[in-house]
Amino acid sequence: MNKDVEIIPAILRQTFEAIQADWERLCEAADHMQIDITDGIFAGEGTWRDIRRFKQLMKSEKIELHMMVHTPAHYVDDVVDLNPARCVFHLEAFTGTDDLAFVYDKLRSSTQSELGLALNPDSPAQRLEEHLAKIDYVLFMGYNPGWANQPIQPSVFRKIGAWRDAHPDVPIAVDGHVNKETVEPYVRAGANMLCANTAIFGRGDPTENYRQLTLLAQAAAAEKSE
């Protein structure tokens, strides 16, 4: 996986038509676009969850799925059918089950997807350690999953920094309150992939918002490497 810094537009919508509208605004410009899937139980109020239909999207090879669902095994066949560029489930969704190995082994053997594992703010990062052999990257949440535009939890910067120090070669994604004010501290802490929803699709022109965030991220990465 390329560890250069990347801004990833994140789509959180309840209908396919709304997802498609956001997608078509930026799928030419962005290297990847994240589609958030929530089930109304693990997170959020429930989004569009017919994953197989995403193959109808233009440039669907750029899809990154962020699966905020409480029964990951229920969705694994749909993810295999889509074969997205990336897919990430939440570690907490596997609590009380033995499904993590099944889900990630099946995705590894049946897709070409880069696989991530996400961690909620209240969970210790050490819980990711035993699963590193099954994944390509980690994703830290800046706030609890499912609703856009929540206040950021400052501990996420310390968590990212500590993980970067301990695992310099593991790409780090971050999702939650990514905007013009947080891009630089996220990148300086060690994040490679920054998923932005409200800062891109909330106000103004999404293409221009994406461009400005990308410039900020690239500048922060260049300064960090000096």
N, CA and C of each residue as an Amber inpcrd file, in Angstrom:
protein
   678
   0.8520000  -1.2050000   0.0000000   0.0000000   0.0000000   0.0000000
   0.8850000   1.2510000   0.0000000   0.5150000   2.2040000  -0.8250000
   1.2090000   3.4780000  -0.8540000   0.9310000   4.2420000   0.4350000
   1.9950000   4.6290000   1.1460000   1.8180000   5.2940000   2.4280000
   1.8490000   6.8090000   2.3260000   1.8560000   7.3610000   1.0820000
   1.7470000   8.7990000   0.9270000   0.4050000   9.2580000   1.4820000
   0.3580000  10.5090000   1.9030000  -0.8710000  11.0240000   2.5070000
  -1.9750000  11.1260000   1.4500000  -3.1940000  10.7890000   1.8630000
  -4.3260000  10.7630000   0.9420000  -5.5720000  11.2740000   1.6510000
  -6.2730000  12.1860000   1.0030000  -7.5990000  12.5960000   1.4680000
  -8.6270000  11.7140000   0.7700000  -9.5140000  11.1060000   1.5600000
 -10.5100000  10.1840000   1.0220000 -11.9020000  10.7510000   1.2840000
 -12.6160000  11.1770000   0.2580000 -13.9920000  11.6310000   0.4670000
 -14.8480000  10.4930000   1.0270000 -15.6090000  10.7860000   2.0730000
 -16.4270000   9.7660000   2.7380000 -17.9000000  10.1110000   2.5630000
 -18.6680000   9.1390000   2.0870000 -20.0880000   9.3320000   1.7850000
 -20.9330000   8.6170000   2.8370000 -21.8270000   9.3570000   3.4640000
 -22.7250000   8.8150000   4.4860000 -24.1490000   9.2070000   4.1060000
 -24.8380000   8.3170000   3.3990000 -26.1700000   8.6230000   2.8640000
 -27.1030000   7.4360000   3.0670000 -28.4050000   7.7120000   3.0360000
 -29.4060000   6.6820000   3.2980000 -30.0620000   6.1190000   2.0470000
 -29.7740000   6.6880000   0.8830000 -30.3350000   6.1600000  -0.3620000
 -29.2230000   5.9770000  -1.3840000 -29.4480000   5.0480000  -2.3160000
 -28.4650000   4.8240000  -3.3680000 -28.3150000   6.0760000  -4.2310000
 -29.4230000   6.7450000  -4.4940000 -29.3720000   7.9320000  -5.3600000
 -28.5060000   9.0340000  -4.7520000 -28.5870000   9.2050000  -3.4260000
 -27.7670000  10.2130000  -2.7590000 -26.2980000   9.8020000  -2.7630000
 -26.0330000   8.5230000  -2.5630000 -24.6600000   8.0310000  -2.6490000
 -24.1020000   8.2720000  -4.0420000 -24.8830000   7.9410000  -5.0450000
 -24.4430000   8.0940000  -6.4240000 -24.1560000   9.5590000  -6.7610000
 -24.9860000  10.4600000  -6.2720000 -24.7820000  11.8820000  -6.5480000
 -23.4600000  12.3730000  -5.9570000 -23.1890000  12.0060000  -4.6890000
 -21.9150000  12.3910000  -4.0790000 -20.7510000  11.7270000  -4.8080000
 -20.9210000  10.4780000  -5.1370000 -19.8570000   9.7210000  -5.7960000
 -19.4370000  10.3880000  -7.1120000 -20.4120000  10.7460000  -7.9070000
 -20.0980000  11.2750000  -9.2290000 -19.4610000  12.6600000  -9.1790000
 -19.5880000  13.3500000  -8.0590000 -18.9470000  14.6540000  -7.9230000
 -17.4290000  14.5400000  -7.8540000 -16.9300000  13.4320000  -7.3020000
 -15.4960000  13.3710000  -7.0020000 -14.7870000  12.1030000  -7.4680000
 -15.4920000  11.1700000  -8.0710000 -14.8350000   9.8960000  -8.3920000
 -13.7460000  10.0400000  -9.4440000 -13.7900000  11.0900000 -10.2370000
 -12.7050000  11.3080000 -11.2050000 -11.4630000  11.8550000 -10.5140000
 -11.6600000  12.7330000  -9.5420000 -10.5210000  13.4120000  -8.9160000
  -9.8380000  12.5680000  -7.8410000 -10.6100000  11.8400000  -7.0520000
 -10.0680000  11.1220000  -5.8910000  -9.5170000   9.7590000  -6.2940000
  -8.4570000   9.3320000  -5.6120000  -7.9050000   8.0000000  -5.8510000
  -8.8130000   6.9200000  -5.2710000  -9.4040000   7.2040000  -4.1310000
 -10.3690000   6.3080000  -3.4980000 -11.5000000   7.1540000  -2.9290000
 -12.6810000   6.5380000  -2.8030000 -13.8030000   7.1800000  -2.1230000
 -14.4250000   6.1710000  -1.1710000 -14.6790000   6.6380000   0.0330000
 -15.2170000   5.7630000   1.0720000 -16.7380000   5.8580000   1.0980000
 -17.3760000   4.7030000   1.1570000 -18.8160000   4.6390000   1.3820000
 -19.0320000   4.0580000   2.7680000 -19.6900000   4.8270000   3.6240000
 -19.9500000   4.3990000   4.9970000 -21.2170000   3.5620000   5.0440000
 -21.1150000   2.4080000   5.6700000 -22.2490000   1.5060000   5.8400000
 -22.5530000   1.4100000   7.3330000 -23.7220000   1.8770000   7.7470000
 -24.1510000   1.7450000   9.1360000 -25.4660000   0.9780000   9.1760000
 -25.6590000   0.2200000  10.2610000 -26.8390000  -0.6370000  10.3410000
 -27.8820000  -0.1380000  11.3340000 -27.6280000   1.0110000  11.9810000
 -28.5620000   1.5250000  12.9670000 -28.4860000   0.8090000  14.3020000
 -27.5870000  -0.1410000  14.4260000 -27.4050000  -0.8830000  15.6750000
 -25.9980000  -0.6490000  16.2150000 -24.9990000  -1.0290000  15.4310000
 -23.6230000  -0.7570000  15.8420000 -23.3370000   0.7430000  15.7810000
 -23.9030000   1.4060000  14.7910000 -23.6300000   2.8320000  14.6210000
 -24.7050000   3.4660000  13.7490000 -24.9420000   4.7490000  13.9800000
 -25.7490000   5.5590000  13.0900000 -27.2190000   5.1990000  13.0670000
 -27.8890000   5.7600000  12.0710000 -29.3210000   5.5600000  11.9080000
 -29.6410000   4.5500000  10.8180000 -28.6300000   4.0320000  10.1700000
 -28.8380000   3.0820000   9.0890000 -28.7100000   3.7400000   7.7330000
 -27.7580000   3.2880000   6.9430000 -27.5450000   3.8040000   5.5920000
 -27.9950000   2.7640000   4.5790000 -27.8320000   3.1060000   3.3000000
 -28.0650000   2.1370000   2.2290000 -27.0770000   0.9800000   2.3990000
 -27.5880000  -0.2640000   2.3670000 -26.7200000  -1.4030000   2.6640000
 -26.7120000  -2.4750000   1.5600000 -27.2650000  -2.1750000   0.4000000
 -27.1990000  -3.1210000  -0.7170000 -25.8470000  -2.9430000  -1.4080000
 -24.8320000  -3.5570000  -0.8170000 -23.4510000  -3.3380000  -1.2530000
 -23.2440000  -3.7600000  -2.7010000 -23.8910000  -4.8150000  -3.1120000
 -23.6640000  -5.3120000  -4.4730000 -24.0370000  -4.2780000  -5.5330000
 -24.9870000  -3.4150000  -5.2140000 -25.4280000  -2.4270000  -6.1940000
 -24.3510000  -1.3790000  -6.4740000 -23.3720000  -1.2680000  -5.5890000
 -22.3230000  -0.2720000  -5.8030000 -21.5060000  -0.5630000  -7.0610000
 -21.6120000  -1.7670000  -7.5950000 -20.9260000  -2.0670000  -8.8590000
 -21.4560000  -1.2100000 -10.0000000 -22.6510000  -0.6300000  -9.8150000
 -23.2200000   0.2400000 -10.8440000 -22.5580000   1.6170000 -10.8700000
 -21.8290000   1.9670000  -9.8470000 -21.1840000   3.2730000  -9.7930000
 -20.0460000   3.3470000 -10.8070000 -19.9100000   4.4780000 -11.4640000
 -18.7840000   4.6660000 -12.3600000 -17.4860000   4.6460000 -11.5480000
 -16.4450000   4.0640000 -12.1280000 -15.1580000   3.9210000 -11.4630000
 -15.3080000   3.2220000 -10.0990000 -16.1010000   2.1740000 -10.0800000
 -16.3560000   1.4500000  -8.8360000 -15.1100000   0.7860000  -8.2760000
 -14.0710000   0.6970000  -9.0820000 -12.8140000   0.1240000  -8.5860000
 -12.1620000   1.0030000  -7.5250000 -12.6700000   2.2080000  -7.3220000
 -12.1320000   3.1210000  -6.3030000 -12.8530000   3.0110000  -4.9550000
 -13.7990000   2.1060000  -4.8450000 -14.6210000   2.0340000  -3.6320000
 -13.8170000   1.5450000  -2.4350000 -13.9850000   2.2560000  -1.3400000
 -13.4970000   1.8430000  -0.0270000 -14.7200000   1.7330000   0.8800000
 -14.9370000   0.5650000   1.4500000 -16.0820000   0.3570000   2.3340000
 -15.6760000   0.5200000   3.7860000 -16.4180000   1.3300000   4.5130000
 -16.2450000   1.4430000   5.9620000 -17.4810000   0.8220000   6.5950000
 -17.3110000  -0.4040000   7.1070000 -18.4290000  -1.2290000   7.5590000
 -18.6540000  -1.0420000   9.0560000 -19.5940000  -0.1760000   9.3930000
 -19.9480000   0.0850000  10.7910000 -21.2110000  -0.7010000  11.1240000
 -21.0370000  -2.0310000  11.2320000 -22.1620000  -2.9550000  11.3980000
 -21.8510000  -3.9270000  12.5310000 -22.9000000  -4.4380000  13.1750000
 -22.6810000  -5.2790000  14.3480000 -22.5610000  -6.7580000  14.0160000
 -22.8350000  -7.1600000  12.7640000 -22.6890000  -8.5560000  12.3550000
 -21.8610000  -8.6250000  11.0700000 -20.5480000  -8.4330000  11.1580000
 -19.7300000  -8.4170000   9.9510000 -19.8690000  -9.6630000   9.0810000
 -20.0010000 -10.8260000   9.6940000 -20.0860000 -12.0570000   8.9080000
 -21.3000000 -12.0580000   7.9830000 -22.3440000 -11.3270000   8.3630000
 -23.5530000 -11.2570000   7.5450000 -23.2820000 -10.5600000   6.2080000
 -22.2620000  -9.7120000   6.1510000 -22.0030000  -8.9010000   4.9630000
 -20.8480000  -9.4220000   4.1100000 -20.1540000 -10.4540000   4.5710000
 -18.9030000 -10.8180000   3.9240000 -19.1130000 -11.2750000   2.4780000
 -20.1850000 -12.0000000   2.1870000 -20.4180000 -12.4380000   0.8110000
 -20.6950000 -11.2600000  -0.1160000 -21.3950000 -10.2550000   0.3900000
 -21.6520000  -9.0580000  -0.4180000 -20.3580000  -8.3100000  -0.7120000
 -19.4650000  -8.2400000   0.2750000 -18.1880000  -7.5700000   0.0650000
 -17.3530000  -8.3440000  -0.9530000 -17.3550000  -9.6620000  -0.8460000
 -16.6300000 -10.4870000  -1.8110000 -17.1620000 -10.2270000  -3.2170000
 -18.4680000 -10.1500000  -3.3690000 -19.0720000  -9.9150000  -4.6790000
 -18.6500000  -8.5650000  -5.2480000 -18.5720000  -7.5500000  -4.3950000
 -18.1730000  -6.2140000  -4.8550000 -16.6770000  -6.1350000  -5.1290000
 -15.8720000  -6.8060000  -4.3110000 -14.4090000  -6.7650000  -4.4390000
 -13.8960000  -5.3160000  -4.4440000 -14.1400000  -4.5800000  -3.3650000
 -13.7450000  -3.1660000  -3.3420000 -12.2280000  -2.9980000  -3.2530000
 -11.7850000  -1.7800000  -3.5130000 -10.3540000  -1.4980000  -3.3840000
  -9.8910000  -1.6920000  -1.9510000 -10.7170000  -1.2620000  -0.9950000
 -10.4030000  -1.4000000   0.4250000 -11.6810000  -1.7270000   1.1820000
 -11.5020000  -2.3720000   2.3210000 -12.6370000  -2.6590000   3.1910000
 -12.1510000  -2.6910000   4.6290000 -12.9080000  -2.0560000   5.5030000
 -12.5460000  -2.0200000   6.9200000 -13.7830000  -2.2850000   7.7680000
 -13.6590000  -3.2240000   8.7050000 -14.6600000  -3.4660000   9.7330000
 -14.1210000  -2.9610000  11.0640000 -15.0110000  -2.8790000  12.0600000
 -14.6180000  -2.4140000  13.3870000 -14.2990000  -3.5890000  14.2960000
 -13.1900000  -3.4940000  14.9930000 -12.8010000  -4.5510000  15.9260000
 -13.9060000  -4.8190000  16.9430000 -14.5380000  -3.7610000  17.4270000
 -15.5640000  -3.9210000  18.4610000 -16.7750000  -4.7160000  17.9740000
 -16.9910000  -4.7590000  16.6640000 -18.1410000  -5.4850000  16.1230000
 -17.9840000  -6.9980000  16.2720000 -16.7650000  -7.4400000  16.5250000
 -16.5120000  -8.8760000  16.6680000 -16.5310000  -9.3280000  18.1300000
 -16.7800000  -8.4190000  19.0500000 -16.7890000  -8.7580000  20.4670000
 -17.8010000  -9.8620000  20.7500000 -17.3590000 -10.8900000  21.4630000
 -18.2470000 -11.9870000  21.8190000 -18.4320000 -13.0320000  20.7490000
 -17.6870000 -12.9020000  19.6280000 -17.7920000 -13.8840000  18.5510000
 -16.3900000 -14.3570000  18.1680000 -16.3460000 -15.3860000  17.3500000
 -15.0900000 -15.8650000  16.7730000 -15.0440000 -15.5720000  15.2750000
 -15.7750000 -14.5340000  14.8540000 -15.9630000 -14.2950000  13.4290000
 -14.8260000 -13.5340000  12.7610000 -13.9660000 -12.8870000  13.5250000
 -12.9590000 -12.0340000  12.8830000 -12.0670000 -12.8280000  11.9370000
 -11.5650000 -13.9590000  12.3930000 -10.6870000 -14.7600000  11.5430000
 -11.4320000 -15.2240000  10.2930000 -12.6800000 -15.6650000  10.4590000
 -13.4670000 -16.1130000   9.3090000 -13.6370000 -14.9940000   8.2900000
 -14.0490000 -13.8020000   8.7590000 -14.3170000 -12.6930000   7.8510000
 -13.0580000 -12.2700000   7.1130000 -11.9720000 -12.0660000   7.8400000
 -10.7610000 -11.5540000   7.1970000 -10.0620000 -12.6190000   6.3540000
 -10.1140000 -13.8660000   6.7640000  -9.5330000 -14.9220000   5.9320000
 -10.2990000 -15.0640000   4.6190000 -11.6360000 -14.9480000   4.6940000
 -12.4240000 -15.0590000   3.4630000 -12.1710000 -13.8770000   2.5390000
 -12.1120000 -12.6710000   3.1050000 -11.8340000 -11.5040000   2.2750000
 -10.4450000 -11.5820000   1.6550000  -9.4790000 -12.0790000   2.4060000
  -8.1100000 -12.1890000   1.8870000  -8.0340000 -13.1950000   0.7470000
  -8.7510000 -14.2990000   0.8660000  -8.6590000 -15.3520000  -0.1440000
  -9.5620000 -15.0980000  -1.3490000 -10.6050000 -14.2820000  -1.1720000
 -11.6210000 -14.1590000  -2.2210000 -11.6980000 -12.7870000  -2.8640000
 -10.9060000 -11.8350000  -2.4050000 -10.8920000 -10.4980000  -2.9990000
  -9.4500000 -10.0370000  -3.1830000  -9.3160000  -8.9380000  -3.8960000
  -8.0150000  -8.2590000  -4.0040000  -7.9950000  -7.0130000  -3.1240000
  -8.9240000  -6.9030000  -2.2060000  -9.0770000  -5.7070000  -1.3850000
  -7.9480000  -5.5470000  -0.3780000  -7.5320000  -4.2930000  -0.1590000
  -6.7110000  -3.9770000   0.9960000  -7.6330000  -3.9870000   2.2110000
  -7.1940000  -4.6120000   3.2890000  -8.0580000  -4.8350000   4.4420000
  -7.5840000  -4.0370000   5.6390000  -8.5180000  -3.3280000   6.2610000
  -8.2140000  -2.5620000   7.4570000  -9.0500000  -3.0310000   8.6290000
  -8.6310000  -2.6140000   9.8100000  -9.3840000  -2.8870000  11.0300000
  -9.4930000  -1.5730000  11.7880000 -10.7320000  -1.1890000  12.1210000
 -10.9910000   0.0950000  12.7520000 -11.1460000  -0.0590000  14.2590000
 -10.8150000   1.0270000  14.9640000 -10.8730000   1.0310000  16.4190000
 -11.6050000   2.2790000  16.8910000 -12.5840000   2.0940000  17.7650000
 -13.3130000   3.2220000  18.3380000 -12.4670000   3.9620000  19.3690000
 -12.8030000   5.2160000  19.6840000 -11.9540000   6.0300000  20.5670000
 -11.7050000   5.4420000  21.9480000 -12.6680000   4.7460000  22.5080000
 -12.5260000   4.2440000  23.8760000 -11.7660000   2.9270000  23.9650000
 -11.4510000   2.3260000  22.8300000 -10.7560000   1.0370000  22.8420000
  -9.2510000   1.2380000  22.7930000  -8.4810000   0.4790000  23.5790000
  -7.0230000   0.6100000  23.5480000  -6.4390000   0.0690000  22.2500000
  -5.4430000   0.7580000  21.7400000  -4.8340000   0.3600000  20.4690000
  -4.1730000  -1.0100000  20.5440000  -3.7990000  -1.4400000  21.7440000
  -3.1550000  -2.7430000  21.8880000  -4.0450000  -3.8800000  21.4050000
  -5.3450000  -3.6540000  21.3710000  -6.2570000  -4.7090000  20.9100000
  -6.0480000  -5.0440000  19.4320000  -5.4170000  -4.1330000  18.6860000
  -5.1650000  -4.3870000  17.2670000  -3.9700000  -5.3000000  17.0420000
  -3.0820000  -5.3750000  18.0050000  -1.7870000  -6.0370000  17.8250000
  -1.9230000  -7.4650000  17.3110000  -2.7950000  -8.2460000  17.9260000
  -2.8660000  -9.6690000  17.5810000  -3.4390000  -9.9140000  16.1910000
  -3.9860000  -8.8900000  15.5570000  -4.6190000  -9.0620000  14.2520000
  -3.7930000  -8.4900000  13.1040000  -2.6050000  -8.0080000  13.3850000
  -1.8100000  -7.3360000  12.3530000  -1.5050000  -8.2280000  11.1580000
  -1.3660000  -9.5100000  11.3870000  -1.0320000 -10.4100000  10.2830000
  -2.1700000 -10.5290000   9.2650000  -3.3820000 -10.1550000   9.6670000
  -4.5360000 -10.3080000   8.7900000  -4.9100000  -9.0360000   8.0430000
  -4.2640000  -7.9180000   8.3490000  -4.7060000  -6.6360000   7.8060000
  -3.5610000  -5.8950000   7.1270000  -3.9500000  -4.8880000   6.3300000
  -2.9770000  -4.0500000   5.6280000  -2.8130000  -2.6830000   6.2740000
  -3.8120000  -2.2430000   7.0370000  -3.7520000  -0.9330000   7.6720000
  -4.7150000  -0.8970000   8.8470000  -4.5690000   0.1200000   9.6690000
  -5.4870000   0.3360000  10.7940000  -6.2160000   1.6550000  10.5680000
  -7.3890000   1.7610000  11.1920000  -8.1630000   2.9990000  11.1130000
  -8.5600000   3.4040000  12.5260000  -8.1750000   4.6140000  12.9170000
  -8.5520000   5.1530000  14.2210000  -9.7050000   6.1410000  14.0340000
 -10.7090000   6.0030000  14.8800000 -11.8510000   6.9150000  14.8400000
 -11.5740000   8.1430000  15.7080000 -11.8840000   9.3230000  15.1530000
 -11.7500000  10.5500000  15.9240000 -12.9320000  10.8060000  16.8360000
 -14.0010000  10.0800000  16.6040000 -15.1730000  10.0910000  17.4850000
 -15.9250000   8.7870000  17.2550000 -16.9590000   8.5370000  18.0540000
 -17.7010000   7.2880000  17.9240000 -18.4010000   7.2310000  16.5710000
 -18.4410000   6.0590000  15.9580000 -18.8760000   5.9540000  14.5620000
 -20.3670000   6.1600000  14.3600000 -20.6940000   6.6120000  13.1490000
 -22.0710000   6.6000000  12.7060000 -22.7090000   7.9310000  12.4110000
 -22.2450000   9.0140000  13.0350000 -22.8330000  10.3290000  12.8010000
 -21.7170000  11.3080000  12.4470000 -21.8980000  12.0470000  11.3820000
 -20.8960000  13.0170000  10.9560000 -20.9400000  14.2610000  11.8390000
 -19.8310000  15.0000000  11.8290000 -19.7620000  16.3330000  12.4460000
 -19.8650000  16.3060000  13.9720000 -19.3630000  15.2360000  14.6050000
 -19.2820000  15.1990000  16.0640000 -18.0030000  15.9040000  16.5230000
 -17.9380000  16.2990000  17.7930000 -16.6830000  16.8490000  18.3220000
 -15.5880000  15.7850000  18.3190000 -14.3880000  16.2210000  18.0600000
 -13.2620000  15.2940000  18.0250000 -12.8470000  14.9210000  19.4480000
 -12.3550000  13.7060000  19.6090000 -11.7970000  13.2690000  20.8840000
 -10.2760000  13.4460000  20.8120000  -9.7130000  14.3920000  21.5550000
  -8.2850000  14.7240000  21.4190000  -7.3440000  13.5420000  21.6200000
  -7.7800000  12.5240000  22.3270000  -6.9040000  11.3750000  22.5730000
  -6.5220000  10.6560000  21.2920000  -7.2670000  10.8900000  20.2040000
  -6.9600000  10.1910000  18.9650000  -5.5780000  10.5790000  18.4420000
  -5.1410000  11.8070000  18.6710000  -3.8270000  12.2250000  18.1910000
  -2.7170000  11.4690000  18.9240000  -2.8850000  11.3040000  20.2350000
  -1.8960000  10.5420000  21.0030000  -1.8870000   9.0770000  20.5730000
  -3.0670000   8.5480000  20.3130000  -3.1660000   7.1440000  19.9130000
  -2.4910000   6.9100000  18.5610000  -2.7280000   7.8210000  17.6190000
  -2.0860000   7.7040000  16.3080000  -0.5760000   7.8220000  16.4450000
  -0.1200000   8.8040000  17.2290000   1.3170000   9.0000000  17.3970000
   1.9990000   7.8010000  18.0230000   1.3730000   7.2190000  19.0420000
   1.9550000   6.0590000  19.7000000   2.0010000   4.8640000  18.7530000
   0.9460000   4.7000000  17.9610000   0.9260000   3.5860000  17.0150000
   1.9870000   3.7810000  15.9310000   2.1320000   5.0090000  15.4470000
   3.1460000   5.2820000  14.4290000   4.5440000   4.9840000  14.9650000
   4.8100000   5.3540000  16.2070000   6.1240000   5.0700000  16.7940000
   6.3730000   3.5680000  16.9140000   5.3330000   2.8320000  17.2980000
   5.4750000   1.3970000  17.5040000   5.4580000   0.6070000  16.2010000
   4.7540000   1.1420000  15.1960000   4.5760000   0.4080000  13.9310000
   4.8120000   1.3600000  12.7540000   6.0490000   1.7360000  12.5100000
   6.3210000   2.7550000  11.4820000   5.9260000   2.3540000  10.0700000
   5.7650000   1.0560000   9.8170000   5.4630000   0.6140000   8.4600000
   3.9920000   0.2690000   8.2320000   3.1620000   0.4430000   9.2420000
   1.7330000   0.1270000   9.0990000   0.9740000   1.4010000   8.7550000
   0.3480000   1.4620000   7.5850000  -0.4290000   2.6550000   7.2310000
  -1.5500000   2.9120000   8.2380000  -1.8080000   4.1860000   8.4920000
  -2.8310000   4.5970000   9.4480000  -3.8690000   5.4620000   8.7380000
  -5.1220000   5.0350000   8.8450000  -6.2430000   5.8590000   8.3960000
  -6.9020000   6.4890000   9.6060000  -7.5600000   7.6130000   9.3810000
  -8.3150000   8.2620000  10.4510000  -9.6380000   8.7450000   9.8790000
 -10.6820000   8.5980000  10.6750000 -12.0250000   9.0080000  10.2650000
 -12.6660000   9.7210000  11.4550000 -13.1170000  10.9440000  11.2190000
 -13.7590000  11.6900000  12.2880000 -13.2260000  13.0940000  12.4120000
 -14.0450000  14.0530000  12.0310000 -13.7090000  15.4660000  12.1760000
 -12.4390000  15.8350000  11.3970000 -12.2790000  15.2590000  10.2190000
 -11.1870000  15.6580000   9.3310000 -11.6170000  16.9260000   8.6090000
 -10.9010000  18.0160000   8.8450000 -11.2460000  19.2920000   8.2220000
  -9.9790000  20.1490000   8.1170000 -10.1310000  21.4050000   7.7230000
  -8.9610000  22.2640000   7.5010000  -8.1450000  22.4790000   8.7700000
  -8.7920000  22.4220000   9.9270000  -8.0780000  22.6400000  11.1860000
  -7.3750000  21.3820000  11.6840000  -7.8710000  20.2080000  11.3300000
  -7.3150000  18.9670000  11.8890000  -6.3960000  18.2080000  10.9410000
  -6.3950000  18.5610000   9.6640000  -5.5600000  17.8190000   8.7160000
  -4.0950000  17.8270000   9.1500000  -3.5620000  19.0100000   9.4520000
  -2.1440000  19.0840000   9.8220000  -1.8300000  18.2630000  11.0710000
  -2.5640000  18.4250000  12.1960000  -2.2260000  17.6040000  13.3590000
  -2.4180000  16.1100000  13.1310000  -3.3830000  15.7220000  12.3240000
  -3.5380000  14.2980000  12.0060000  -2.3090000  13.7780000  11.2510000
  -1.8650000  14.5240000  10.2530000  -0.7120000  14.0870000   9.4690000
   0.5510000  14.0910000  10.3190000   0.7330000  15.1190000  11.1290000
   1.9130000  15.1910000  11.9840000   1.9340000  14.0590000  13.0040000
   0.7540000  13.6260000  13.4420000   0.6920000  12.5000000  14.3740000
   1.0800000  11.1930000  13.7020000   0.8690000  11.1010000  12.3790000
   1.2770000   9.8960000  11.6760000   0.2500000   9.2860000  10.7560000
  -0.9040000   9.9380000  10.5670000  -1.9330000   9.3810000   9.6910000
  -1.5410000   9.5240000   8.2230000  -1.8530000   8.4910000   7.4440000
  -1.5970000   8.4960000   5.9990000  -2.8580000   8.7590000   5.1830000
  -3.9970000   8.2610000   5.6830000  -5.2500000   8.3110000   4.9410000
  -6.2990000   8.9980000   5.8030000  -6.8220000  10.1230000   5.3310000
  -7.7400000  10.9420000   6.1080000  -9.0990000  10.9730000   5.4230000
 -10.0930000  10.4300000   6.1000000 -11.4320000  10.3000000   5.5260000
 -12.2870000  11.4830000   5.9570000 -12.7940000  12.2250000   4.9930000
 -13.5140000  13.4660000   5.2840000 -14.9070000  13.4230000   4.6820000
 -15.9010000  13.6910000   5.5230000 -17.2840000  13.7330000   5.0690000
 -17.8010000  15.1700000   5.0320000 -18.0910000  15.7320000   6.1990000
 -18.7140000  17.0570000   6.2750000 -17.8340000  18.1310000   5.6430000
 -16.5140000  18.0510000   5.8410000 -15.6090000  19.0740000   5.3050000
 -15.6050000  19.1010000   3.7880000 -16.0400000  18.0140000   3.1630000
 -16.1030000  17.9640000   1.7010000 -17.5170000  18.1840000   1.1900000
 -18.4740000  17.4660000   1.7780000 -19.8330000  17.4890000   1.2410000
 -20.7860000  18.4000000   2.0070000 -20.3140000  18.9980000   3.1020000
 -21.2120000  19.7860000   3.9430000 -21.6050000  21.1220000   3.3500000
 -20.6230000  21.9410000   2.9770000 -20.8800000  23.2760000   2.4310000
 -19.9380000  23.5460000   1.2730000 -20.3930000  24.3690000   0.3530000
 -19.5410000  24.7830000  -0.7510000 -19.4070000  23.7100000  -1.8160000
 -18.4070000  23.8880000  -2.6510000 -18.1680000  22.9900000  -3.7860000
 -17.3380000  21.8040000  -3.3250000 -17.8410000  20.5630000  -3.3950000
 -17.0730000  19.4130000  -2.9360000 -15.7170000  19.2650000  -3.6270000
 -15.6610000  19.5890000  -4.9120000 -14.3880000  19.4570000  -5.6310000
 -13.3430000  20.4150000  -5.0730000 -13.7450000  21.6520000  -4.8220000
 -12.8190000  22.6370000  -4.2640000 -12.4560000  22.2870000  -2.8250000
 -13.4280000  21.8310000  -2.0490000 -13.1370000  21.4170000  -0.6740000
 -12.1250000  20.2780000  -0.6460000 -12.3170000  19.3120000  -1.5290000
 -11.3810000  18.1860000  -1.6240000  -9.9900000  18.6730000  -2.0200000
  -9.9300000  19.5770000  -2.9800000  -8.6360000  20.0960000  -3.4390000
  -7.9040000  20.8070000  -2.3120000  -8.6080000  21.6270000  -1.5520000
  -7.9670000  22.3730000  -0.4790000  -7.4680000  21.4410000   0.6310000
  -8.2680000  20.4460000   0.9860000  -7.8190000  19.4980000   2.0080000
  -6.5890000  18.7180000   1.5320000  -6.5870000  18.3550000   0.2600000
  -5.4470000  17.6220000  -0.2930000  -4.1790000  18.4680000  -0.2420000
  -4.2810000  19.7420000  -0.5920000  -3.1180000  20.6270000  -0.5340000
  -2.6060000  20.7660000   0.9000000  -3.5150000  20.8900000   1.8500000
  -3.1120000  20.9930000   3.2540000  -2.4130000  19.7130000   3.7170000
  -2.9600000  18.5760000   3.3280000  -2.3620000  17.3010000   3.7300000
  -0.9790000  17.1270000   3.1140000  -0.8400000  17.4700000   1.8550000
   0.4600000  17.3470000   1.1890000   1.4900000  18.2810000   1.8110000
   1.0690000  19.4960000   2.1510000   1.9820000  20.4430000   2.7870000
   2.4170000  19.9310000   4.1540000   1.4780000  19.3920000   4.9180000
   1.8120000  18.8620000   6.2450000   2.7610000  17.6780000   6.1370000
   2.5390000  16.8180000   5.1380000   3.4090000  15.6650000   4.9550000
   4.8110000  16.0970000   4.5440000   4.8950000  17.0980000   3.6700000
   6.1980000  17.5920000   3.2390000   6.9580000  18.2070000   4.4050000
   6.2610000  18.9750000   5.2340000   6.8990000  19.5910000   6.4080000
   7.3550000  18.5190000   7.3980000   6.5680000  17.4880000   7.5620000
   6.8990000  16.4260000   8.5020000   8.1450000  15.6660000   8.0670000
   8.3390000  15.5430000   6.7450000   9.4660000  14.7650000   6.2260000
  10.7740000  15.5330000   6.2210000  10.7110000  16.8480000   6.4570000
  11.9410000  17.6580000   6.4360000  12.8190000  17.3780000   7.6490000
